[in-house]
Amino acid sequence: MSDKIKPHHRSRKAMLYVRQSSPHQVLRNEESTRLQYGMRKRLLDFGWRQIEVIDDDLGKSAAESDRRPGFERMVADVCMGNVGAVAARELSRFARNSKDWQQLIEVCRVVDTVLIDHETVYDPRLGNDRLLLGLKGTLNEYELDILRLRSVEARREKARRGELIVTAPVGYVKTADCRLEMDADTRVQEAIRLIFRKTLELGAARQVLLWMIEHSIDVPVRHYGPLGSEVVWRRPTYHNIISILENPAYAGIYAYGKSEAVVALEGGVARKKMRRKPKEQWLALLPDRHEAYIARADFERVQEMMVKNSQSFRSTAPGAAKKGSALLTGIMRCARCGKKLSVRYSGTKRTVPRYHCDRGMLDNGEPKCISVGALDVDDAISAEVLRVVAPAAVEAALSAGREAHAKQDDAVRALELELEAARYGAQKAWKQYDVSDPENRHVAGELERRWNSALERVREIELRIDREHQQLAETRPPAPEVLADLA
């Protein structure tokens, strides 16, 4: 029995704080959790009968308190003067940063609350105990920094060798020896290749998205559920397309350290945000580490294309094609300030374009630079372009026809792969229904419903393929001699 524990301490309740740093430790390190809960017996031996266990923070780090509701509730209860002792298996369970640790000590000193671990009792009103608690808090914080530093350095060294693979991007699987291999599903492979092929053809990620939505083509997405990681097929989004196009792994390149955490104060609270680092600052960039979906030169072309599609008025590139009828959007520049001319549409239906520049007024308070109607300018440029390309009109028409035909071929191929997967699903559903007991009406009825749903899915895809074939036949480009006769 410690002489630091007085009757007025026992007259108030004791609080036992239980914490593990991560969900993994909660699941795997059960002995540590058991020992922490065992501190309840020590409090009973000291004479407390009213003991409250605070275990809200299981699986949460003590490096910060704003995400630990249990710790905040304990400190608030101590401030009210309702607590005679706060206990933990080790003092490091309370806090791993000086701010929270010193706050807890100061509050306990003011309201006369003792701190208890598995070794001794600390009275923060005593100078020696307060000094010892301060040293232990500093050591706890330093220990966390050392553990974090060792872990980070080990990860970085492994990444520099190209052996650190946290998650495999969709289209790849992680092998036992920490390598990336292509997904064995040919439908997944073809979907990834189709996205890159269409980007090189259409010149913009959003155009690829619109084309895939137009033809009802789904994309593979990695989903993390109760059964772990799996590939599911969903309607494409802009984020799906961009995440594939920007990932160097699809060019056979191992890259690590592409982003970093940046801490900023927001409302007096430190918040972590992820920032994309320039390519020159990446920790590891190792080419030819695994099988690629796209040649490295083509991948670099895609990256340059995406940079040129920037809509910023400061960009030197024209940018991706915009909406509206204006022909020279993003191409014309102001002779006075050098910025891109903007386009405004007027008229009752907002269809009459006008080029203008007001960057001088917005940036420097100067008069507006220029404003000119777009119809006459576009007509003059159009006439000149048609004059230049007139000798190659037939070849241009044939080339456009071939490209349109190839686009539809890609759509048909993607739908045929989807049909194969749907037929496999229908066959699997039929086998489950076939082996079921017909007497068990509830199970048999549900399996029959799934089988019928799979068959309907197959029929739906077959109808889509028939429509694509019909459209393919209707848009087949005419023979060159027909166009020559027309010319």
Salt bridges, closest charged atoms under 4 A:
GLU31 OE1 - ARG34 NH1 2.48
ASP45 OD2 - LYS41 NZ 3.34
GLU52 OE1 - LYS13 NZ 2.67
GLU52 OE2 - ARG73 NH1 2.94
ASP56 OD2 - ARG73 NH2 2.85
GLU64 OE2 - ARG67 NE 3.61
ASP77 OD2 - LYS13 NZ 2.57
GLU90 OE2 - ARG89 NE 3.98
GLU90 OE1 - ARG93 NE 2.88
ASP100 OD2 - ARG68 NH2 3.79
ASP100 OD1 - LYS99 NZ 3.75
GLU106 OE2 - ARG109 NH2 2.62
ASP112 OD2 - HIS8 NE2 2.69
ASP112 OD1 - HIS9 NE2 3.10
ASP117 OD2 - LYS136 NZ 3.92
GLU119 OE2 - HIS118 NE2 3.83
ASP129 OD2 - LYS4 NZ 2.67
GLU143 OE1 - ARG96 NH1 2.97
ASP145 OD1 - ARG148 NH1 3.24
GLU153 OE2 - ARG156 NH1 3.60
GLU157 OE2 - ARG160 NH1 2.73
GLU163 OE1 - ARG161 NE 3.24
ASP177 OD2 - ARG179 NE 2.88
GLU181 OE2 - ARG179 NH2 3.31
GLU190 OE2 - ARG193 NH1 3.99
GLU201 OE2 - LYS198 NZ 3.32
ASP218 OD2 - ARG457 NH2 3.91
GLU260 OE2 - ARG275 NH2 2.07
GLU266 OE2 - LYS273 NZ 2.68
ASP298 OD1 - ARG301 NH1 3.45
GLU300 OE2 - LYS279 NZ 3.49
ASP358 OD2 - ARG344 NH2 3.48
ASP363 OD1 - ARG359 NH2 3.00
GLU366 OE1 - ARG336 NH2 3.39
GLU384 OE2 - ARG387 NH2 2.43
GLU395 OE2 - ARG402 NH2 3.06
ASP410 OD1 - ARG197 NH2 3.57
ASP410 OD2 - LYS198 NZ 3.06
GLU418 OE2 - ARG457 NH2 2.23
GLU418 OE1 - ARG464 NH2 3.65
GLU446 OE2 - ARG449 NH2 2.64
GLU446 OE2 - ARG450 NE 3.15
GLU460 OE2 - ARG457 NH1 3.76
GLU462 OE2 - ARG423 NH2 3.00
GLU462 OE1 - ARG459 NH1 3.62
GLU468 OE2 - HIS215 ND1 2.93
